[in-house]
């Protein structure tokens, strides 16, 4: 303070004149923001998709620690997909600025920042819950498998999930949605968690064996949802056998053919581990091995060596350990010469045999319909009408030249020359 003396008849008084510290001399300039700290709203827990019960708040101060008014604070959602309002706020007289956070749609940790230009951002954390939980996981004990039409029971081997909150504690009464895939079925479409935080259902397989079954448990928005299982159904008890390869073929006399048989359960699923006995029935020759077990795919095979004669020769496969001892019979045509019937061609087109020999025609897999139509020559064998699979054979007792064709396809011709 500087005293100013007034004279010339005036009483001397002292006046206080303040130093001006602002550029225009009208008063003090605003302070410069030196710090921003969270003052409320950090660490809240609430339902996903809803507004937090408490506003987020910061306080801005100058270097001397005094609150600053009129400072712009920018708010932003960093993670979790929520929303913050307003996007910017101005500090009040007490240096505070506030905003309201609406949590994102998924459960788990979410974060928001408050920023003043030139200062490090302040981060707020929040936890979003769904039905009071934040995560779920698989609690089933594998392997999850049973026979066809079997059930993974709630007592022995159910499907189960565990639902937890942000502190790793089980949460009761969370409704879990369940569904089955691949032809199976679950015992409930919706099942709430128990006091231990577990939702438990039974799973029943369909009638088809294999690994195409599945199940899914979900609480949309929870971390770890959905929980997915890939399940396998084993075949049931073996009930029968069926031919699966090597039947109705044509080979040259004394040649070999592989017979295949498949064991199956009552629903037609291939069954491994079934003992098969093999034997020749007609035509002589041999079969090896004499017995063997069906493999992983339910099949067993044996090689038949044909006898010396022409015509149809047979062999059998028997499963004597199954009820009724089911058996199947294979037929093989033995011929002196074999001609393949393919699309629009006989292979070979010309063959030469001796009188009394036989010729077999074998239609190839996937071929079109073809016939055998012989020219009107003395001693010609019977014609064969249209067919697209299997085999036929003819014996030529006398010498001669026998031309034939497929009348469906011009140019598809063949010749059998029979020498005395």
BELGIGI-V127476 format. One record per backbone hydrogen bond with DSSP energy under -1.0 kcal/mol. NH is the residue of the N-H (numbers start at 0). CO is the residue of the C=O. If there is no record, write none. Layout:
NH:CO
NH:CO
This chain:
24:21
33:60
34:60
36:58
38:56
39:56
42:124
45:126
47:128
48:103
49:46
51:100
55:98
56:39
57:96
58:36
59:94
60:34
61:65
64:61
67:59
69:90
72:88
73:114
74:86
75:112
77:110
78:110
82:101
84:99
88:72
90:70
91:95
94:91
96:57
98:55
99:84
101:82
102:49
106:220
107:127
109:125
110:78
111:123
112:75
113:121
114:73
118:115
121:113
123:111
125:109
126:43
127:107
128:45
129:132
132:129
133:163
134:163
135:222
136:161
138:159
144:142
145:231
147:233
148:205
149:146
151:202
152:150
156:152
158:200
160:198
161:136
162:196
163:134
164:168
167:164
170:162
172:192
175:190
176:217
177:188
178:215
180:213
184:203
186:201
190:175
192:173
193:197
196:193
198:160
200:158
202:151
203:184
204:149
209:232
212:230
213:180
214:228
215:178
216:226
217:176
221:218
222:133
224:221
226:216
228:214
230:212
231:143
232:209
233:145
238:263
239:263
241:261
243:259
244:259
247:330
250:332
252:334
253:306
254:251
256:303
258:301
259:244
260:299
261:241
262:297
263:239
264:268
267:264
270:262
272:293
275:291
276:317
277:289
278:315
280:313
281:313
285:304
287:302
291:275
293:273
294:298
297:294
299:260
301:258
302:287
303:256
304:285
305:254
310:333
312:331
314:329
315:278
316:327
317:276
318:325
321:318
324:321
327:316
329:314
331:312
332:248
333:310
334:250
336:357
338:359
339:346
340:361
341:344
344:341
346:339
350:414
352:416
354:418
355:395
356:353
358:393
359:336
360:391
361:338
362:389
363:340
366:363
369:386
371:383
372:404
374:402
376:374
379:376
383:371
386:369
391:360
393:358
395:356
399:417
401:415
403:413
404:372
405:411
408:405
411:408
412:410
413:403
414:348
415:401
416:350
417:399
418:352
